[in-house]
Amino acid sequence: MQTATTMAGTSFQWLRTGDEAFSTLLAAIGGARDSVCLETYIFAVGEPGHSVLAALVQAARRGVSVRVLVDGLGSSSLDDGFFDPLRAAGGEVRVFNPLTLRRLPVRSHRKLLIVDRQTAFTGGFNVAPEYLGDGIRSGWRDIGVRLTGPVVDTLADTFEPLWERAGLRPPRFVRLRRRDAAACPPEPAPMDGLRVLALRAALRRVAARGGRVRILVPGKSDVAISQRAGRFLYGRLLRSGVEIREYGPQVLHAKLYRVDDSVFVGSSNLDTRSLHINHELMVRIRHPQAAAETAEWFDAAEALARPVDPATWARSRSWWERIRERWSFLVLSRIDPYVTRWLAEDPR
């Protein structure tokens, strides 16, 4: 396990595998004395879900205030009585946007645990069996971070609005708009909508002026349409000098972005849904040690990935596959936002 690195009163500790993440998370819940707030997109039966539920029940029985927020779509596989032991112990459970037609498009994709307002966990890990393992021999490859210090209060404050809105009629989603750039504070801070993350044009500009841009994406995916949509964008990026590799041993689920000495980690993908529709959470850590440690993680994962060859990519897929990629990109970047807006503005 990585030791925590401290910067200006805030410490961070990388959680490099699902096994490490959930053992650390369970220990934190087991030591809770005052409060536990858990927010996740997917909470599923099996391990680690049963162990997490048992730890939450024990915490509630000790008199700890326990609140759990799950997404109505992501956690739809749970039966109605799954959290009854926690409720019986005094804990509270709410569902964000239970499944109805108008609520369906807007999801809370965030992953966050706050313990005693002193320790926070975030990253890509959902509470589901596929996240256990090392990401090489078994389990999806992901990364998370454990944080202490002033940033925890800020993260805890982001939990409250969604907790209050859970189960209520969502406000009108009036329009989708581009996120404007915003400067980041020097301390790690939660980021709404990934406002400062470079998008495709910026990545190409970096490569064009001689910077090295490396993108690691899943070689196998649980969402085929997302993978095809991403591949639609490969050609122009490759021609600009961007390096792309597809991770093969397991599903790559990590959302990790490094720009010089700044690292962004959390729940958001670089797509229209994450940037403009879903509720997401990203933390920025600006520290040379954070950059170095995540570079090691990235290099190790990249070594197990297949490079996409710029010289052969354009002719490596059939015409039918190229049509499917274009259509997938159109669905996710144009049709999905349109349907979301239409449902939100429908007065019925």
N, C-alpha and C positions, 0 to 999 in steps of 0.2 A: 504494500500500500504506500502511496506517495505521502510524504510528510507535507504539512501545510506551510505555505509561504505567506509571510506577512508583509503588507504594504500599507502605510498610513493608517494603521488601526484596523485594516481589513485583511483577513487571511483567506486564502483559497487553497483547496486541495482537489486535484483532479481525480475523478472516478472513471477509470479507463475500461472497465468491463461491467457487465450486468451483475456478476457475482460480487464484485467489490462494491458496487453501488448499493445493492440491496442489503448486504451485511452492514454497511455503514449506516444506511437509513434506518434499519431495524434497531440498531444500537442507539441511535438518537431518539427514536420514539420510546424505547425502553427506559431511557434516562429522563424523559420529559417530566417536569414538575408542575408546570403551570398551564401550558397550552400547546396544542398541535393543530395546524391547519394544513390539510393535504388537498391538492388540486391536481387532477390528472385527466387526460383525454380518455384513456382506456384503463379500466379496472376490470380484470377478468378472473374467472375461477381458476383454481389450480395454484401452483406456486409461481411467483412469490405472493400472490394475492391473499391466500389463506393465512400465511405468516404475518403479512402486513395487517390484515383484519384482526388477527389475534392480538398483535401488539397494540393496536388502537383500542381494542376492548379492554385490555389490561390497563392501559393508560387512563381510560375513562373511569374504570373502577377505582383507581387511585385518587380520583377527584380532579384529574386533568381535564380542562376544557378541550374537547375533540370535535373538530368540524371537518367534514369531507365533502368536496365538491367534485362531481364527475360529470362528464359530458353525456347528453342524452343519446347521441348517435354512437360515439366511441365506446360507451359502456352499455350499449343496448342489449348485449348478450346476457347481462345479469338478470336473474329472476327478482321479483318484487321483494322477496324476503331475505335477500343476501345480506343486507346490512342490519337486519333485525337484532342480532346480538349486540351490535354497537349502539343502536338506539336504546335497547333495554338497559345498557350500562350507563346511559346518560349522554352518549354522543349524538351529534346532529349530522344528518346527511341531506344534501340537496343535489338536484339534477339540473344542469344548465341546459336550457332550451329542450325540454322534453319533446318527443317527436310529433310534430304536426307539420302540415305542408308549409305554412308561412315561416315556421321556426327552423325548418330543415336546413337551409343553406348556411346559416351563420353558426359556427361551432366555437367552443373554447378548446383550443388545441394545446393549451399551456400545461406544463408540468412543474409543480412547485410544492415543496414541503417547508413549513416554517415550524420550528420547535422553540417554544419559550421566547419567541422574538429575539433569540440569540444566535440561532443556527438556521441556515437556509440551504436547500438543495434545489438545483434545477438542472436541466439538460434535456436529452431526448428520450429518456427512459419512461415508458409507460409501465403500469403495474400489471404485467402479463407474462405468461410462460416463455414467450419467444425472446424475452430480454435477458434471461438467465444464460450464463455461459461466458466464454471468453471472446466471442465474436469471430473466432477462427475455426475451432473444432466444433463448436455448438453455440447457438444463440446469436442474435443479431449484433452487429458491431455498432456500438454507440458510445457516447461519452457524456459525463455529467460533471458537476462541480459542487463542492461543499463550501459554503461561505460563512464567515463570522465577521462581526464588526458593524459599522454604521449602515452598510448597505442592506442589512437584514431588515431594519425598520422600513426602509423604502420598499423592499420586496413584499413585506407583510402588508403594507398599505395597498398594494396592487391587488391583493386577494379580496379585500372588503367590497369593492364595487360589484365584482362578479358574484360574490356570495349574496349580496343584497338583490341582485337582478335575477338570480337563479329561480326558475319557476314562474317568473313574472313575464308578462308580454313584452317582448323586446321593442325598443324604440325604432322608429322608422329609419331604415337604412337609405337615407335620402339620395346619396349619390356616391359613386366610387371615384376616387381622385388619386392623382399621383402624390406620393409622399414627398414633402419638401425636405431638403437637407437641413440638419440641425447639428450644432456643435455638441460634443459630449463632454461632460465633466471629467476631471482627472480620476475620480474615484469610480469603481465599478458601479454601474447604474442600470436598472431595467430600461429597456428601450421599446417604445411603442411603435410597432410597424417597421422596425429595422430601418429607420430613416437614413442612417449614414452608410448603409451597406452599398458597396459598388454593385451596379447592375451590368447588364451585358455590354452596353456601349463603353462604360468606364473600364471594364475588364479588357476590352479590345484596345482601348487607348493606352492602358498601362503596358500591355504587350508590345504595342507599336513603338513606344518610346524606349524599349529595351528592358523593361521590368519583367520578372519571371512570374507568370500566372499559372498556377496548377489547380486543376479541378478534379476532385475525386468523387465519383458518383457510383450508385449501385450497379453492379453487373447483373444482379437478379433483384427483382422488386416484388413487393406484395401488391403494388398498384401499377398494373401494366400500362394504363393510359398515361400515367405520369412519366414513366420511363420513356415511352414513345415520344411524348411531347418534348422531353429534354433532348432526346436524340435529334429531333428536328432542328435544334439550335447548334448542333456540333459543327456543321460545315463552316459557318462564318467565323466562329470562334477559332477553329483550327487554322483557318487561312490567316487569321490575325496573329498567330504565334502562340495562342493559348494551348497549354498541355492538358489533355483530358485522359483520365484512366478510369476504368470500370472495375470496382472491387468485386472479387469473385467468390471467396470462401463461404460467406454468409451474406444475408441482407445487410447493407450499410444503411443505418438509420440516423447517424450522427448529423447534427446541425452545428458545424464548427467552422468559423471563418477567421483567418488570421491576416491582418494587414500590418506589415512591419512589426511594431511592438504592441499592437492592440489585438486582442482576441475577443471574438463574439461567440457566445455559447448559449444554447437554449432550445426552444421548440420550433423555430420558424424555418421553413423551407424558403428557397428563393423562387417563389412562384406567385401568381396573381392571388390565389386563395390566401396564402399566408400573409402577403404584404398588404392586402386590401380588404379581406373579408373576415377571416377568422380572428379570434383573440389569440395573441401569441405573447411569448415572453422571451426576451433575449437580454443577457447581461454582457456588458463590455468590461473587460479587464485590460488596463493599459499598464503593462509591466514586462520588462525584458525576460524575466524568469518564466512568466506565463507563456510568452511567445516561444521560448526555447523548449519548454516542456510539451506544448502542443505540437511543435514542429517534430519532436521525436515521435509522438503518437501518429502524426500524419505520415511521416516517412516510413514507419513500420507498416502502416496500412497500405500505403502506396506500393510498397515492395511486393505485396500480394495481389496487386491489381494489374489488369491487362491494359497496356497503352493503346489508345486509339490512334491509328496511323493516318496522318493528314493526307498522305499520298494515295491511300487506297479507300478511305472512308466513303467518298462520294459514290464509288462504284461497287461497294461491298454489300449493298442491300438491293433487293429487287424493287422494281417500280411500284409494286403493290405495297411493300413495306414503307416506301417513301411516302405514298399517299396516306397510309395509316398514321405515320408520324405527323404529317401536316394537319390531318384532321384532328388528331389528339391535341395538338397545340391549339388549334382553333377552338375546340370544345373548352379547354381549361382556361385559355386567356381571353376569350370573347363570350362564348355562350354561357359559361358558368356565372360570370359577373352579371350578365344581362338578366339571367333567370333570377339571381339573387335580388337584384334591384326591383324587378317586376313583382316578385312575391312580396317584398317588403312594402312596396308602394300600393299594392292592391288593397282597396278599402274594405274588401269583404272580410 
